[in-house]
Amino acid sequence: MNRAGNRAGHAFGGRVAVALLLVLGAALTVLGAGTAHAAGYRYWSFWEGKGSGWAYATQGPSLVRPDDGAVQGFRFSVSEDSQDSAKPRRSPDFATVCADTPAKDGTKRVALVIDPGTAADAPAGETPPALRTACAQVAPGASTAEALASVAKPLRYSSDALLCAISGYPASGCGEQVSGSGHTASASPSSSHPGNGRSGPSTGVLVGLGAVLLLGIAAVLQARRRRG
């Protein structure tokens, strides 16, 4: 290949490389913006006391049947998923919560921490009640939901068995989607249960970006072969 052709080939390859970098940068900017403004959900999360801390429950309160001496927690907040969900703001201390509830044959005691969250997480027009604890004394085979119902009525559930309200808070709504600014957003009727996964770039966007990059690389290689 002569010197002029070599220079032309390099110039062409450079232009393609610059174009690819611009496309990649634009795509990453869009994806980053989408993540920054990802929507969350406003709901009661369910926690289990583990030592001096909390662990996000892997089953719903109607399925968990805690042992005598267990501590269960509930926290109302806005979160994107279980990884960033706010924990109850009181440590799981069974001895303190159930100090005034003596053991009784044929029952079990379950300590409950009920944290309605902060004003920032509250639905418009509502004020969260104060955090409180309660010692539920229930039958040995009772679920957490039954223990909660014994000390914190009225409870409200959705048709999908999602816990919507504890002691009547909040008065309405159930796991509604909210925008990054904290305002309620319209959620699709087929929206999954809150906490099923983080929002992220769609598969279509990633596939399209990959295709653009592959085509650009192929163009550079083909141009160099023609000038070889």
C-alpha positions as CSV (number, residue, x, y, z in Angstrom):
1,M,0.0,0.0,0.0
2,N,1.4,3.5,-0.9
3,R,2.0,6.2,1.7
4,A,-1.1,8.2,0.7
5,G,-3.3,5.2,0.9
6,N,-1.9,4.4,4.3
7,R,-2.6,7.9,5.5
8,A,-6.1,7.7,4.2
9,G,-6.7,4.4,5.9
10,H,-5.5,5.7,9.2
11,A,-7.6,8.8,8.8
12,F,-10.7,6.8,8.1
13,G,-10.1,4.4,11.0
14,G,-9.6,7.4,13.3
15,R,-12.9,9.0,12.2
16,V,-14.7,5.7,12.9
17,A,-13.1,5.3,16.3
18,V,-14.1,8.9,17.2
19,A,-17.6,8.2,16.1
20,L,-17.8,5.0,18.2
21,L,-16.5,6.8,21.2
22,L,-19.2,9.5,20.8
23,V,-21.9,6.9,20.4
24,L,-20.6,5.0,23.5
25,G,-20.4,8.2,25.6
26,A,-24.0,9.2,24.6
27,A,-25.3,5.8,25.4
28,L,-23.6,5.7,28.8
29,T,-25.0,9.2,29.6
30,V,-28.5,8.1,28.9
31,L,-28.1,4.9,30.9
32,G,-26.6,6.8,33.8
33,A,-29.5,9.3,33.8
34,G,-32.0,6.5,33.8
35,T,-30.4,5.0,36.9
36,A,-30.2,8.3,38.7
37,H,-33.9,8.9,38.3
38,A,-35.0,5.3,38.9
39,A,-38.4,5.0,40.6
40,G,-38.9,3.3,43.9
41,Y,-41.8,1.9,45.8
42,R,-43.6,3.0,49.0
43,Y,-44.3,0.0,51.2
44,W,-44.0,-1.8,54.5
45,S,-40.8,-4.0,54.4
46,F,-40.5,-7.0,56.6
47,W,-37.4,-7.8,58.7
48,E,-36.2,-10.5,61.1
49,G,-34.0,-9.8,64.0
50,K,-30.5,-11.4,63.7
51,G,-28.4,-10.8,66.8
52,S,-28.1,-7.1,67.2
53,G,-29.1,-6.3,63.6
54,W,-31.8,-6.9,61.0
55,A,-32.0,-9.2,58.0
56,Y,-34.5,-8.7,55.2
57,A,-37.1,-11.4,55.4
58,T,-37.1,-13.9,52.4
59,Q,-40.8,-14.8,53.0
60,G,-43.9,-12.8,53.7
61,P,-45.2,-12.4,57.3
62,S,-48.1,-14.8,56.6
63,L,-45.6,-17.6,55.9
64,V,-43.0,-17.0,58.6
65,R,-43.8,-18.8,61.9
66,P,-41.3,-17.4,64.4
67,D,-40.1,-19.2,67.5
68,D,-40.7,-18.0,71.0
69,G,-38.2,-15.2,71.7
70,A,-38.0,-14.0,68.1
71,V,-38.0,-10.4,67.0
72,Q,-39.8,-9.3,63.8
73,G,-39.6,-5.8,62.4
74,F,-41.6,-3.7,59.9
75,R,-40.5,-0.5,58.3
76,F,-42.5,1.9,56.0
77,S,-40.3,3.7,53.5
78,V,-39.6,4.4,49.9
79,S,-37.0,2.1,48.4
80,E,-36.0,0.7,45.0
81,D,-35.6,-2.8,46.2
82,S,-34.6,-5.0,49.2
83,Q,-30.9,-4.0,48.8
84,D,-31.5,-0.4,49.7
85,S,-34.7,-0.7,51.8
86,A,-34.6,1.1,55.1
87,K,-34.3,-1.0,58.3
88,P,-36.3,-0.5,61.5
89,R,-34.7,2.2,63.6
90,R,-34.7,0.2,66.8
91,S,-32.5,-2.7,67.6
92,P,-34.1,-6.2,67.9
93,D,-34.0,-6.5,71.6
94,F,-36.5,-9.2,72.8
95,A,-35.7,-8.8,76.5
96,T,-36.6,-5.1,76.4
97,V,-39.7,-5.4,74.3
98,C,-41.2,-8.3,76.2
99,A,-39.9,-7.4,79.6
100,D,-43.5,-6.8,80.9
101,T,-45.0,-9.9,79.3
102,P,-44.3,-13.0,81.3
103,A,-44.1,-16.4,79.6
104,K,-47.2,-18.4,79.6
105,D,-47.7,-22.1,79.0
106,G,-49.3,-22.9,75.6
107,T,-48.1,-19.6,74.0
108,K,-45.1,-18.0,72.6
109,R,-43.9,-14.4,72.7
110,V,-42.8,-12.5,69.6
111,A,-41.3,-9.1,69.9
112,L,-42.4,-6.7,67.2
113,V,-40.8,-3.4,66.1
114,I,-43.1,-1.3,64.1
115,D,-41.5,1.7,62.4
116,P,-43.8,3.9,60.2
117,G,-40.8,5.7,58.9
118,T,-40.2,9.4,58.3
119,A,-42.2,12.3,57.0
120,A,-40.1,12.1,53.8
121,D,-41.5,8.6,53.1
122,A,-45.1,9.4,54.0
123,P,-47.8,9.7,51.3
124,A,-49.0,13.2,50.6
125,G,-51.2,14.6,53.4
126,E,-50.3,11.9,55.9
127,T,-48.1,12.1,59.0
128,P,-46.3,8.9,60.1
129,P,-47.2,7.8,63.7
130,A,-44.4,7.2,66.2
131,L,-42.2,4.1,66.1
132,R,-43.4,1.6,68.7
133,T,-42.7,-1.9,69.9
134,A,-45.1,-4.6,71.1
135,C,-44.9,-8.1,72.6
136,A,-47.3,-10.4,71.0
137,Q,-48.3,-13.5,73.0
138,V,-49.9,-16.0,70.6
139,A,-50.4,-19.6,69.9
140,P,-47.2,-21.7,69.3
141,G,-48.0,-22.2,65.6
142,A,-49.0,-18.6,64.9
143,S,-47.4,-16.7,61.9
144,T,-45.8,-13.3,62.1
145,A,-48.9,-11.9,60.4
146,E,-51.1,-13.3,63.2
147,A,-48.8,-11.9,65.9
148,L,-48.9,-8.5,64.2
149,A,-52.7,-8.6,64.0
150,S,-52.9,-9.3,67.7
151,V,-51.3,-6.0,68.6
152,A,-51.5,-3.6,65.6
153,K,-55.0,-3.7,64.1
154,P,-56.3,-2.7,61.7
155,L,-54.1,-4.3,59.1
156,R,-54.8,-3.9,55.4
157,Y,-53.6,-6.3,52.6
158,S,-53.8,-6.2,48.8
159,S,-55.3,-8.9,46.7
160,D,-51.8,-10.2,46.3
161,A,-51.3,-10.5,50.0
162,L,-49.0,-7.5,50.2
163,L,-49.1,-5.8,53.6
164,C,-50.5,-2.3,52.8
165,A,-51.2,-0.8,56.3
166,I,-50.4,-1.4,59.9
167,S,-52.7,0.2,62.5
168,G,-54.4,2.0,59.7
169,Y,-51.2,3.6,58.3
170,P,-51.1,4.6,55.6
171,A,-54.8,5.3,55.0
172,S,-54.6,4.5,51.4
173,G,-52.2,3.1,48.7
174,C,-50.3,-0.1,48.6
175,G,-46.8,-0.5,47.2
176,E,-47.3,2.4,44.8
177,Q,-44.5,3.4,42.5
178,V,-43.0,6.8,43.2
179,S,-40.7,8.9,41.0
180,G,-37.1,9.8,41.9
181,S,-38.5,13.1,43.3
182,G,-40.7,11.2,45.8
183,H,-44.0,11.9,44.0
184,T,-46.4,9.1,43.2
185,A,-46.2,7.9,39.7
186,S,-48.6,5.8,37.7
187,A,-47.5,2.1,37.9
188,S,-48.5,-0.5,35.4
189,P,-51.2,-2.9,36.6
190,S,-48.7,-5.7,36.0
191,S,-46.0,-4.1,38.1
192,S,-44.0,-6.7,40.1
193,H,-43.9,-6.9,43.9
194,P,-41.8,-4.1,45.3
195,G,-38.2,-5.2,45.9
196,N,-38.0,-7.8,43.1
197,G,-34.9,-6.1,41.5
198,R,-33.1,-2.9,40.8
199,S,-34.0,-0.8,37.9
200,G,-31.3,-0.7,35.2
201,P,-30.7,-0.4,31.5
202,S,-33.0,-2.4,29.4
203,T,-31.8,-5.5,27.5
204,G,-32.8,-3.8,24.2
205,V,-30.6,-0.8,24.8
206,L,-27.6,-2.9,25.8
207,V,-28.0,-5.2,22.7
208,G,-28.3,-2.2,20.4
209,L,-25.2,-0.6,21.9
210,G,-23.3,-3.8,21.4
211,A,-24.5,-4.1,17.8
212,V,-23.3,-0.5,17.0
213,L,-19.9,-1.2,18.4
214,L,-19.5,-4.5,16.6
215,L,-20.5,-2.9,13.3
216,G,-18.1,0.0,13.8
217,I,-15.2,-2.4,14.6
218,A,-16.1,-4.5,11.5
219,A,-16.0,-1.3,9.3
220,V,-12.6,-0.4,10.6
221,L,-11.2,-3.9,9.9
222,Q,-12.7,-4.0,6.4
223,A,-11.3,-0.6,5.5
224,R,-7.8,-1.7,6.5
225,R,-8.1,-4.9,4.5
226,R,-9.1,-3.0,1.4
227,R,-6.1,-0.7,1.8
228,G,-3.7,-3.5,2.6
